Amino acid sequence: MTEQANPLTRREKEIIEQLSFGYSAKQISDILFISELTVAKHKSNLFMKLNVNNTPHLVSLALREGLICWDYTERNITTTKYE
């Protein structure tokens, strides 16, 4: 999977970031000020774009492909490094 072939939106990257923290759709909707249905739609789109079928696989692929990046020194995650 290359980002050029199937670019992710900023919001999709934000969704992956929140999923990597283990947040539920309800928690993500509260954090990002969007509906749970919108979170579910983004997640579904991500599954299709990245050809995965579950959240752990989505997060691990995103980390491996550099779509999100853990900063272990700060125990933080960022999507901005790769935008």
C-alpha positions as CSV (number, residue, x, y, z in Angstrom):
1,M,0.0,0.0,0.0
2,T,1.4,3.4,-1.0
3,E,-0.1,6.6,0.2
4,Q,0.2,8.0,-3.4
5,A,-2.0,5.2,-4.8
6,N,-4.7,5.7,-2.2
7,P,-4.2,9.0,-0.2
8,L,-5.7,9.2,3.2
9,T,-7.5,12.4,4.2
10,R,-6.4,14.3,7.3
11,R,-9.6,13.2,9.1
12,E,-8.9,9.5,8.3
13,K,-5.4,9.9,9.8
14,E,-7.0,11.5,12.9
15,I,-9.4,8.5,13.1
16,I,-6.5,6.0,12.9
17,E,-4.6,8.1,15.6
18,Q,-7.6,7.9,18.0
19,L,-8.1,4.2,17.2
20,S,-4.4,3.6,18.1
21,F,-5.2,4.9,21.6
22,G,-7.9,2.3,21.9
23,Y,-10.8,4.8,21.9
24,S,-14.3,3.7,20.9
25,A,-16.3,5.3,18.2
26,K,-18.3,7.2,20.8
27,Q,-15.1,8.5,22.4
28,I,-13.6,9.5,19.0
29,S,-16.8,11.3,18.0
30,D,-16.6,13.3,21.2
31,I,-13.0,14.1,20.7
32,L,-13.3,15.1,17.1
33,F,-16.8,16.7,17.4
34,I,-18.3,14.4,14.7
35,S,-21.1,11.8,14.9
36,E,-20.5,8.2,15.7
37,L,-21.9,7.4,12.3
38,T,-19.3,9.6,10.7
39,V,-16.6,7.8,12.7
40,A,-17.9,4.4,11.5
41,K,-18.0,5.6,7.9
42,H,-14.4,6.8,8.1
43,K,-13.4,3.5,9.6
44,S,-15.1,1.6,6.9
45,N,-13.4,3.7,4.2
46,L,-10.1,3.1,5.9
47,F,-10.7,-0.7,5.9
48,M,-11.4,-0.6,2.2
49,K,-8.5,1.8,1.3
50,L,-6.0,-0.2,3.3
51,N,-7.4,-3.6,2.6
52,V,-7.8,-4.6,6.2
53,N,-10.8,-6.0,8.1
54,N,-10.2,-5.1,11.7
55,T,-8.9,-2.3,13.9
56,P,-5.7,-3.9,15.2
57,H,-4.6,-4.7,11.7
58,L,-5.5,-1.1,10.6
59,V,-3.4,0.4,13.3
60,S,-0.5,-1.9,12.9
61,L,-0.5,-1.3,9.1
62,A,-0.7,2.5,9.6
63,L,2.3,2.4,11.9
64,R,4.3,0.1,9.6
65,E,3.5,2.2,6.5
66,G,4.3,5.5,8.3
67,L,0.8,6.8,8.2
68,I,1.1,7.5,11.9
69,C,4.2,7.6,13.9
70,W,4.7,6.8,17.6
71,D,7.1,9.1,19.5
72,Y,8.2,6.7,22.3
73,T,10.2,9.4,24.1
74,E,7.0,11.5,24.6
75,R,4.6,8.5,24.6
76,N,2.8,10.4,22.0
77,I,1.6,9.8,18.4
78,T,1.5,12.2,15.5
79,T,0.2,12.2,12.0
80,T,1.8,15.6,11.1
81,K,5.3,14.1,10.4
82,Y,4.0,12.5,7.2
83,E,1.7,15.2,5.8
